[in-house]
C-alpha cells in the first residue's frame, strides 16, 4: 500500500508541466519583419536626418532647375539694354547682369545645365568603369595587368591637357565638355569595381555558377556587378559634385559652356570681374553650386552608411 501511494505522488501528468512567463502564442512570433537588402538600406537611410535633409534640398533644386526659368516669365538669354546691372527687386528677383539679362532665370537655367552635365558624366563613368573594372577583376592574371597599366597611363596624363586638346579638336559645347571630362574620369570607378570584384569572385556561389557552366559574361552581369551596385551608387553620388565643380572650373577659365547657353560656372566666371560692385551676380550662382555640392556630399555619406552591410542591425 505504501508503494502504491508513493507511485501516485510521483505520477507525471501534463498539469505539472506549465510554462511560466511565456505564452504558447508567442513561440512562432517573428521578432523582426523580413525585408530585403534594399528595403533595409532605405530604412536606415530614413533614420539619417542629415542625408534626408540633403536629399530634400537636391529635390528642390532639381525642381527649380526645371521650372525656375519659367517662373519669372523672362527669357534667360534676352538682353535689355535699359536694365543693366539692376540690384534684386520685385521685378527682377536676383537682379540683372551687365547685359540686362534676368539673373534669376539664368541661375536656374545654369543649374539645369550643370546638374545635367554632372549626372550624365557620372553615369558614363559608372558604365565604362563598371564594364572595364568587372572584366579586369574577374579574369585577373595577365589580362588584369595589361588593363591596369592602361589605366595608369591614362591617369598620368594631366586632365587639363586632355580637356584643352578635345576642345581644340571638337570645339566648345556641352557634349564636348562631357566627353572631355569622362575620357579619363572613369578610371577611378574601374579601380573601385575591380577591387570589389576580386573579393567577390572567390565566393562559393560564384564558383558554383562557374562549375554549372555559366559563361564569364553571365557571371559578371548577373552575379558580380549586382553585388557591387551599392558601392557604385555611393561613388556616383560623389562623382556628380565632382563633375559640377569641374565644369565650373573649366567655365571659369573659358573652356566651359559657350554663350548664349550658360551654366553655374559660366555665370560665376562672368560675374567675377564685377564682384566688388555687383556682388549679387556672383553670390547667387555660387550659393547654388555650394548647396548642390554640399547636399550631394552629405547624401553620399548617408547612402554609404545605409548600403554598408556591416552596419546592418
Secondary structure, 3 states (H helix, E strand, C coil): CHHHHHHHHCCCCHHHCCCCCCCHHHCCCCCCCCCCHHHHHHHHHHHCHHHHHHHHHHHHHHHHHHHHHHHCCCCCCCCCHHHCCCCCCCCCCCCECCCCCEHHHHHHHHHHHHHHHHHHHHHHHHHHHHHHHHHHHHHCHHHHHHHHHHHHHHHHCCHHHHHHHHHHHHCCCHHHHHHHHHCCCCHHHHHHHHHHHHHHCCCHHHHHHHHCCCCHHHHHHHHHHHHCHHHHHHHHHHHHHHHHHHHHHHHHCCCCCCCCCCCHHHHHHHHHCCCCCCCHHHHHHHHHHHHHHHHHHHHHHHHHHHHCHHHCC
